[in-house]
Amino acid sequence: MTFDQGAIESKGLKTIKPVYEDVIVEKRETCQSRDVLMTIVK
C-alpha cells in the first residue's frame, strides 16, 4: 500500500504506521459477508 504522507499531514491529520509481523491474504474468487479476507499477525 502506498500513500502521500505529506498530503495527509498538510491537512492537519496524523499518520500512524503500524508494523505487523505478517499479513495473510485469503485468495478467493467470491466472498460473503463475514468471510475472513485477511489475517494480520502482530
Order of alpha helices (4+ residues) and beta strands (2+ residues): alpha-beta-beta
